[in-house]
Amino acid sequence: MSIIKNMKNIRLNVAKEITLRHHILFWSIYFIFNILRWGSYHDDYGYSLRTNLIGFPIHMTLCYLNVYVLMPKLVFQKKYLAYVGMLLLALFIMLLVKFNLTFFFENGNVWPEGYEIHKLTLNYSIDMMIGELYVITFVTAIKITMDWLKEHKRVTDLEKIQLETELLFLRTQVSPHFLFNTLNNIYSLSLENSKKTPKIILKLSELMRYLLYETNTKKQSLEKELLNIQNYLDLERIRFDERLEVNMNITGNIKNKKIAPILLLSFIENSFKHGAYKNIGKIRIDIDFNIIEDFLYFRISNPTPAISDFNQQFNTSEGIGLKNVKKRLALGNKKEEYKLKIKNIDNLFIVELKIKVA
């Protein structure tokens, strides 16, 4: 549900454009600023108001022409020479319109800050065109910045949704895999009419309750995760009976620590799948949880498979479980927040994980 909600939010954010109200506000502020600026310069606020009333429709026309027509049709299509030519043509037409309107309404007083105030000259033309280019550049920069921010937010939101979707997918891969193995255990015991069957079903019920209702968050209490792991180990002990020796040690303060749900269970499940299930006789699995400040140091070791024709495959492939957990670590944590080591030494398969749990 959260993913669907986030997708709706993205559509709403993308749909948000610069509204008419924003345009009116921007040009109003800019218009007032220009009146005060040139009124102070000429010491004639009436003249500044009248010339800005002439100039601002021209400013706005050129800016919108550049932003919504010339750039999309020419610049974005890589027709740069055509863009320069059309922009110069627009500036030249602007020059003629502005000069004639100002000359008509101001009785020839078109450029009081210049030397030639009654005629169209090269200096006047250059000054007016540079002024218009300044306005066009300013407005275009705002538009490009707003578009970039909107696109950046859209891409960021999509990446977030993709991350959440992929993490959810990986979690759903873990749960059925674990359930499949446990149901096999129950099936084997039921064939033997074992008295352990009710107990193992109860343990499975507790695990399934956890998997269904406690793993939908990004982080889960480390205490709950350890309790879940203990339930899993109890299930395996029932199945293997005296053949299995599990040494589980916890040191450090586990209070107020959080970790991705089912993450550690994936390593433990893998150790049984490739260690206990593939060996005969006595099996020993060592599991250590050591919390130091904001980090959990997790270590698990199990015997490598005794089946000779499986050894080569085991050494070259980590299986779906470990591949998934590696991907979950990479997607859900920054590089500096975890460190994973997987090694095979003296017929022992060892996994060491350092991960931030604060």
N, C-alpha and C positions, 0 to 999 in steps of 0.2 A: 504493500500500500504506500509506503514512503517513497518508493521509486516512482510510482504513478503520480504521486503528488508533486514530486520534484520535476517530472516531465511537464506537468501543467504549469508550474512556476516558470520554467524555461520559455514555454510558449508565450506566457504573459509578459515576461521580460523582453523577449524579442519583438513583441508587438508594440512595445512602448517606443514611440517616435517623438521627435521634437514637435510639440503641438503649436497651434496658432498662437496660443497664449505666450509661449516662449518667444516666438518671433516678435510679437508686439512688445513684449517687455524689453527685449534686447534693443530693438530699433528705437524705442522711446528713450531708454537710458542714453544710448549713443547720440540721439538727436539733441537731448537737453545738454549733454556734455559739449557737443559741438557748438551750440548756440552760446553757451557761457565762454567757451574757449575763444571763438572768433569775435564775440561781442567785447570781451576784455581786450583782445588784440587791437581791434579797430576803435575801441571806445564808442561803439555804436551797436547796441543790442538789437535795435530795430532792423538795421541792415543785415545783421547776422541771422536773425529769424527769417527774413525774406529770402536770402540767398540759400539758406539751408532747406527751406521749403521747396526751392527749385532743385537743389542738389540731391536731396535724399531720395526722391523717387528714382533718380538716375543711379545713385549708389545701389539701391535695392534691386533694380532691374539687372544691372551688371552682375551683382553678386549671385542672384538666383539663376541667371543665365549661365554663369560659370559653373556653379555647384550642381545644378540639376540637369543641364543640357550639355555644355561643352566638355566637362570632365567625363561624365558617363559615356557620351557618344564618341569622344575623340581620345582623351588621355587613357581611359581604361581599355580602349581598343588599340592602344599604341600608335595612334595617328598623331604624332607629336607636331609635325610641321603644319598639318591642317589645324591643329589646336592653336598654335601660335598665330597663324594667319587669321583665324576667326576672332581670336581675342583682340588682336591689333585693329581689326575692322570694327569690332564692337566699341573699342576705346575711341576710335576716330569718329564714329557716329555720335557717341556720347559727347565728344568735344564740340562738335557742331551744334548739337541740341542745347547743351549747357550754355555755350557762348551766346547763341541767339536769344534764348529765353532770358538770360541775365541782362543782355543788352536791351531787350525790349522792356522788361519790368523795372530795371534800375536806371533807365535813361543813359545807357552807355557805360555806366560805372561797373565794368565787369571784373576788374582786378585792382582794387585800391592798394594792395600791398606791392604791386609791381609798378614799373615805370610806364608801360603802355596800357592805359586803362580803357581805351575806346576801340581797340582793334585786335583782331586775331593774329597773334605773332607766334614765332617759334618758341620763345621763352614761355609764353602763356600756355601753349600747347603742351610742352614738355612738363611744365609744373602741374597742369590739370591731369594729365595722363598718369604721372607718378602718384598723384594723390588718389586717383581712382584705383590704381594697382595696389596701393597700401590698403584701402578698404577691402578690395577683393581678396587679397592675401589674408587679411585678418579674419574675415568671415569664413573663408575656405579652410583655414587652419582650425577654426572652431568646429566646423562640420566634420573634418577628417578625424579630429580628436574624439568627438562624440561617437562617430561610427566605429573607431578603433576600440573605445571602451565598451561599446555594446557588443561587438564581435568577440572581444576578449572575455567578457562575462559569459557570453553564450558558449564559447569553447570550454571555458573553465567549468561551467555547469554540466555540459555534456560529458566532460572527462570525469567529473564527480559521479554522475549517473552510471557511466560505464564501469567505474571502479566498484561502486556498490553492487551493480548487477553481477559483475564477475565474481566478487567475494561471495555473494549470495549463491551463485551457481556452484562455487567450489565447496561451500558449506553443505549444500544439498547433495553433493557427491559423497561427502564423508559419511553422513548419517545413514543412507541406505546400505553403504558398504559395511558399516559397523553392524547394522541390524541384520544383514544377511549372515554374517559370521556367527552372531549370537543365536539366531534361529537354528542354524546348523547344530550348535551345541545342544540346544533344547531337544532337537529332533533325535540326536544321538542318545541322549539320556532317556528320552521317552521310549526308544526301542528297547532299552535295557530295563524298563520299568523302574527306573531309579527313584529312590525317595528324595533325591536332590531336586527333582524337577519342579515342585512347587516353589522352592526357595529361589531357584534360578529365574523362574517366571516373575516372582516378586521383584527381584533385583532388576530384571529387564524392564519391568513396569516403571520403576523409579528412574531408570536411565532414559526411557522414552519420554517420560514427563519432562525431564530436564531438556532433552533434545528438542521437544516440541515447543516448550514455553520459555526456556531460559537462554536460547541461543540466537535470538533475533536481533540482538544488540551488537554493536561493534566491539564493545568490551564487556567482559563479565568479571565478577568477583573471583579472585584467585582462590579464595576459600571454597566457593561453589565448584570451581573446576577441579580442585583437589578431591573434593567429596565425590564428584562424578567419576574421577579416575579410580578412587577407592572402590566404588561400586563395580566398575568394570573389572578391576583386579579380583574382586570377590567372585564374580562370575567365572573368571578363568580358573581360579583356585578350585571351584566346585568341579569344573570339567576335568582338570588335570590331577586333582587330588594330591597325593604325596610326590608325584613326579615333578611338580613345579615348586621352585623356591624363588620367591620374589622378595627382594630387600628394598624397601622404600624408606628413604630418609628425607626429612624436612628440617631445615635449619633456617633461622632468621625469622623476621616478623612478616607474617602473611596478611596482617590486617590492612585494610584500605588499599590493597593492591588489585590491579585489574589487568586482564589479558584477553586476547581474542578467544571466543568460545571454541571448544573442541580442538584447539591448536595442539596442545600437548598430548591429548588423547590420540591424535593421529600418529604420533611417534610411537606411543605405547602399543597401539593396535598393530602397527607395522612390525614391532619387535616380536609380537606373538605370531603374526602371520608368517614371517620368514625365519623365526627362531624356534618357538615352541612347536608350531604345527609341522615343521619340517625335520624335527629331530625325535629320536626315541631315547628312552632312559631318562635320567635326571636332567632337569633343565633349570638353569639359574638366570634370572633377569635382575639386574641392579638398576634402581631408579633413584636419582638424587635431585632434590630441589633445594637450592641454596639462595636465599634472598639477601643481597648486600645492597643497602641503600635503595636506589630506584631500579635495580636490575635483578632479574631472576637468572640464576645459572642452573640450567637444567642439563642432566646427563643421564643417558640410558644405554645400557649395553646388554646384548643378548648373543647367544652362540649362533654362528652362521649355520646354514642348513647342512645336515649330514649327508643328504642325498648327493652323490658325486656328480651326476649329470646335470644337477641344478646349479652347482657352484659357479660355473662359467657365466650363466645367465644372471645370477645374483650379483656377481662382481661388476657386470657391465650395465645392469639396469636397476634403478631404484624402485620401480613399480609406480603404479598410479598414486598410491597414498603419499609417498614422499614428494613426488612431483607436484601434487596439489598443495601440500603444505609449504613447499618452497615458494610457490606462486602466491599463496596467501600472505606469506611473510613479506614478499616484495611489494605486493599491492597495498597492504595495510600498514606498513611501517616505513619510516625514513631509514636510509642506509645506516645512519649512525645509531639507530635505536635497536639494532639486533645484529647478531653475528652467529652464523650457523656453520658447524663443522660436522662432516660425515666421513667416517673412516672405517677401515676393515683391518684389524690388527690381531694377529695370533688367534685366528678363528673366532674373533669377537667382532660383532658389528656395533659400532659406537656412534651415538649421536650426541653432540654437545651444542647447546643453544644458550646464547646470552641475549636476553630481551628486556626491554624497558617495561616495567609494570607499574610505574607511578601514575 
